[in-house]
Amino acid sequence: MNVYDEAHSLAKAIKESGEFKEFDRLRRLVDEDKEITEMLKELQELQMTIQASQMTGQTPDSEMIKRIQSLSTMAATKPLAAQYLTAQSAFSVMMNDVFGIIGEAMQIKE
């Protein structure tokens, strides 16, 4: 068994998965809508900033929380943005599961 061949097979399977195909389709549509692209970009940046703050034990400021709530509400009212976020989440769950399976296989049992 060649690890590189298996990695290429896994990459192909991921690319052919329903989760990836739907995420990729919606990503292309989002890329064509500047307003939604900017809104989702800001939402993602704020989410990463909040996560980084929480990981260092800091509490995000209330303005940041209000802005992320506002952007989340706006995204939910725009069907394309909502569909994109749902597809992105489904793809992320699948990828996390794949990484988890690989991680479990790499653990050495004593």
C-alpha positions as CSV (number, residue, x, y, z in Angstrom):
1,M,0.0,0.0,0.0
2,N,1.5,3.3,-1.1
3,V,0.6,6.1,1.3
4,Y,0.7,8.8,-1.5
5,D,-1.6,6.8,-3.7
6,E,-4.0,6.4,-0.7
7,A,-3.8,10.2,0.0
8,H,-4.7,10.9,-3.7
9,S,-7.6,8.5,-3.4
10,L,-8.8,10.2,-0.3
11,A,-8.5,13.7,-1.9
12,K,-10.5,12.4,-4.9
13,A,-13.2,10.9,-2.6
14,I,-13.5,14.2,-0.7
15,K,-13.7,16.2,-4.0
16,E,-16.5,13.9,-5.2
17,S,-18.4,14.0,-1.9
18,G,-21.8,15.7,-1.8
19,E,-20.6,17.9,1.0
20,F,-17.7,19.3,-1.1
21,K,-19.7,19.6,-4.3
22,E,-22.5,21.6,-2.6
23,F,-20.0,23.8,-0.7
24,D,-18.0,24.5,-3.9
25,R,-21.1,25.3,-5.9
26,L,-22.3,27.8,-3.3
27,R,-18.8,29.2,-2.9
28,R,-18.8,30.1,-6.6
29,L,-22.2,31.8,-6.3
30,V,-21.1,33.7,-3.2
31,D,-18.0,34.9,-5.1
32,E,-20.2,36.5,-7.6
33,D,-22.1,38.6,-5.0
34,K,-19.8,41.2,-3.6
35,E,-22.2,42.2,-0.8
36,I,-22.5,38.7,0.5
37,T,-18.8,38.0,0.1
38,E,-17.9,41.0,2.2
39,M,-20.4,40.2,4.8
40,L,-19.2,36.6,5.1
41,K,-15.6,37.7,5.2
42,E,-16.2,40.1,8.0
43,L,-18.2,37.4,9.9
44,Q,-15.4,34.9,9.5
45,E,-12.8,37.4,10.6
46,L,-14.8,38.3,13.7
47,Q,-15.4,34.6,14.6
48,M,-11.6,34.0,14.4
49,T,-10.8,37.0,16.5
50,I,-13.3,35.9,19.1
51,Q,-12.0,32.4,19.1
52,A,-8.4,33.7,19.5
53,S,-9.5,35.9,22.4
54,Q,-11.2,33.0,24.1
55,M,-8.2,30.7,23.7
56,T,-6.0,33.2,25.5
57,G,-8.5,33.6,28.3
58,Q,-9.7,37.0,27.2
59,T,-13.4,38.0,27.0
60,P,-14.4,39.5,23.6
61,D,-15.7,43.1,24.0
62,S,-19.4,43.7,23.8
63,E,-19.2,45.7,20.5
64,M,-17.6,42.7,18.8
65,I,-20.3,40.4,20.1
66,K,-23.0,42.8,18.9
67,R,-21.4,43.0,15.5
68,I,-21.1,39.3,15.0
69,Q,-24.7,38.8,16.2
70,S,-25.8,41.5,13.7
71,L,-23.9,39.9,10.8
72,S,-25.2,36.4,11.7
73,T,-28.8,37.8,11.6
74,M,-28.1,39.4,8.3
75,A,-26.6,36.3,6.9
76,A,-29.6,34.3,8.0
77,T,-32.0,36.6,6.1
78,K,-30.1,36.2,2.8
79,P,-30.8,32.7,1.4
80,L,-27.5,32.4,-0.5
81,A,-25.5,33.3,2.6
82,A,-27.5,31.0,4.8
83,Q,-27.1,28.1,2.3
84,Y,-23.4,28.8,2.0
85,L,-22.9,28.7,5.8
86,T,-24.9,25.5,6.1
87,A,-22.8,23.9,3.3
88,Q,-19.6,25.2,4.8
89,S,-20.5,23.7,8.2
90,A,-21.4,20.3,6.7
91,F,-18.1,20.2,4.8
92,S,-16.2,21.2,7.9
93,V,-17.9,18.4,9.9
94,M,-16.9,15.9,7.3
95,M,-13.3,17.1,7.2
96,N,-13.1,17.1,11.0
97,D,-14.4,13.5,11.0
98,V,-11.8,12.5,8.4
99,F,-9.0,14.2,10.5
100,G,-10.3,12.5,13.6
101,I,-10.2,9.1,11.9
102,I,-6.7,9.6,10.8
103,G,-5.7,11.0,14.2
104,E,-7.1,7.9,16.0
105,A,-5.2,5.6,13.6
106,M,-2.0,7.4,14.5
107,Q,-2.2,6.9,18.3
108,I,0.2,4.3,19.7
109,K,-1.5,2.0,22.2
110,E,0.6,1.0,25.2
